[in-house]
Each structure stands twice: as C-alpha cells, then as structure tokens.
Amino acid sequence: MHDRIQFILKKRESNWGPYALSSGLFNSCTFLVDLLTSCGIIAELVEVIDNNDIDAVVTAFKPTHAIIEAYWVVPTKFPVLQKLHPLVRWIVRNHSKTPFLASEGITMQWTAAYLAQGIEVMCNSIEGQSDLQDAATAWGLSDRLVTYGPNYYPLGTLTLSSAPVSGRFVDVGCFGAIRPFKNQLAQAIAAATFAKLLGKQLRFHINSSRVELGGDPILKSLIAFFDSCPGAQLVQHSWVGHAVFLKLIGTMNVVMQVSFSETFNIVAADAASQSVPVVVSPEIPWLGSYAQADPTSVATIIDALRLVWDNPLGPRIAQQWRDLMTYSRETETVWLSRFSA
C-alpha cells in the first residue's frame, strides 16, 4: 500500500492575522508537502478548527499517516480517533527543544500521555529527539516512539549579490515572534553599537504584531531602548505572507537570529535564500561557525557583525546557501527513507 501523508494544523485567529498567512509552522509544512509530492508520495496539508474536526478530514483523505503539527490535540482525543481510524498511524510533531517546551507548561504531561497510548512523537531536531527519548525512559515508556522528522527548505536557484551598505543607513532585520528565547534586545544593542562603529544610522526591523509567551515586556524594552538611542530607529512590521516577507528580507543588509533556542529557523533560511548575510546562534543547526555568535554576549554578536563587513559578501552568501542545501538534502533522505510512493 502506498503511503498517504496528511499534515493536520490547527487554524486560529489572533491579532497578527490568519494562521495560514502568518505561521512559520504552516510554511514549514507546505515545504514538506511539496517535497513529498514531488517525489511521488501522496501528501496534503489541511487546517482544522479544533480536535472535533480531525475525524472528518481523515475520513475524507484516508491517510496511512496523520501528522498533527505541534502540541494542540488533547491526549484524550486519540483513543477516540484510534477507534474510528484503526489503520492510521498517528504522529504528533514537536517543533521545539526542551527549554522552549518547558515554557509551554502542558508539553511534558501530553508527551507522556501520547507515548503511553502508542502515539508517535516526531521531533524536528536531533537534540529534541534525544531529550524526549530520555524522558520516555525516565517515565518507564519505550523511546522507540520518539522519532526524527527534520524541517525542509525548498532549494531554488540562488542569485549571488553583494549589496554593500550605501548612504547613511544600515538595515538590520531581526524578524520573528517577540518571545523571550528570541533574544531581540541583546541583538538590538549589538546592532546599534555596530552601526555607530560603521558611522551609520541603524534601522532595526522587527515583527511587532506577534507577541507570545510573555513577550510584551520585551517589546516594551525594545521601544524604550530605541527611544533613548540617537542615530537608531526601531522599524516595526506587521506579520505578512511568505512571498511578501521574502521581498522585505531581501532589502536587509544583514539578518540576525541569535536566539537562545531553535530547531531550524525559517527566517535565517529565508535570508540565505535572498542572498542576505545572517548572524545566528549555535542553536541553528544548518549554519556553520562562521555565522554564529554567543547569544549571552553582546560583544561576540558585535564581532560577528564585524566579520560580515570585514570580508567579501559573495563567498559568505554562497556558503550559507551550501549549508542550507546540505541540510535540506539530508532532510529529504530522512523523509524518503521513512515514506514511499
């Protein structure tokens, strides 16, 4: 029997717009569906309102594997679904490492309940998989249900460009949801200091319409920092669709994602795809040390920015793209070794 893969997301509305328009989760699932279908595997992405809509979409599509994207289905729902669809392999896909999971409160309880019911928990990072395997062992449960399913980024054709800073401004993008683990304030301080070293005025670009997990004080701190910082300004953008975002990120001189916890980071991949140099933390698994800075040290972040400007951009941009291609090809191997047409 040929595999039929159904990715199931929860649709939601918030102050940053429709989930399908705005979610990195939606984009990452779309990339995977496109990969699988291009390889002859039947796959679809579907959004539902809540737990009660899952039965209908599974009945319509008849998947062999139903992948619930992220933690939103209550554990008590799965016995009902398993009874209705006994031939379906149910999978919950985890997109976070342990520090981020700890901030969400319910994930340990739900992970234990999923595994106890025979529900597979698929992690998109090796570290996340290892940690949850250890947790399963601590709970006295089998760790074989904790698996690995990494992110994929579509590999188009990279057009190399080396756009130097021109005029009196340097544009630095630090996009993504405003959350504690994203570390935006330290990056803002580093960017402002670096712009002064260049003799430029800083435009620091963020997404301010998506504030999560106690991020309100962070946004307030960013605004206060720039209110008191001559020669630097905070540019606040709304959340937009992926195609529009690619155009925006392509106008940046550098993109920063020096986060405390990451499993992939689509923003950094978007920047690499648009020939924009990136500065990240070691948490992002597909970029080499040449692009990394210590998220706990503003000084090392400044040094990483200096490295961008002190060296030709062309080789760096090409290396970023090679790193991303290598990771995506490894991802393709993982998924195609698991599922077949």
Phi, psi and omega in degrees: 000132178287143178289142174232114188254124179242116175268125185242117179251156173269127178274137180211158174247147177206185180286358176250015170104180182300142182302316183298325180288325199250348193269131170297328177299317178298315181297315183295323178291321177300317179299319180292318178299316178299319178298310184297316181293326178294338179262012175086007179267133180284121182212151175212158174246129181226145176250141178231162182285314182201189181306325187288348180268353185294317182305316184296316182288326177291320177300320182289319186271331182056060181284156166277330181227126176249116184254111177277118185275108178079176187271098175216349179267122182295140183304327182293347179282332187292322175302325177294313181293322179296323178290320180288327185228071187293342182268356182274135172272117183266132183226134170252125183261123181264126182253016186225153170274173187302317180302321179287321178302322182298331182282349184265347170086308189265353193291324179293315179300315182290321179299314179300319180293318177301309184297322180296334179266005180082016178274128178287138174247111183259121182261144180267011174221148178298318181295318178298318178298313182300316182296317182286333172296318177296321178297317179300317178298318179297327179279353184079023180250160179290136178272000182289340178278355176265111189239183185236126177217087188288168176286157176234144174235130183296136185258097175270210178253123181275129173261111182291134176215147178231083184271106180288161174294127180238156180070207187259001184248149165239127182258118181243125178261130175228066190276165180123170178299147176277105181220158179302319185285350180281340168065037186293325185295315179300322179291325177295316179298316179297317181295319180295318178296318180296319179299321177296321177297328178280347187075028182244163170266139184266135164244111185257114190260129178225167167262110185259358183268357178236100183242122188225159170051049178078029182276354183302316178296331179293314178298319178299319180293321177298314180298316180296320180299312183286333174298332182255012187244096180295141178083010179218145178223148177265122179253115185260125180247147171283164175288136183226168176294164189296317182297318178293321180296321179301321178294319179295313184293334178291348178268358181278151172278329176203151176240134181247135175217058184271073188269163176277334181209126178213157170244333177213296179083092180293328180301314179296320178294320177299317179297315179300322181291338182256018177062038178249129178294145182238148172238124187227179172261168177296353179292335181277117196283343190259354179258142182284175184295337179300338183255004191257149174222158178283119182293345179268000186229109176300323182299319180287332175293318176299317178300321179294323176293319178299323180298325177298315186277339183274356182228156179301139183285327186306306180299323180293315180298320178296320180293319176305315182293320177298318178299316181294319178297317180300314180297315183293325177291324175294321176301313179304317179299318181299311184290321182285337175285338180270317185243149183223155180281000000 
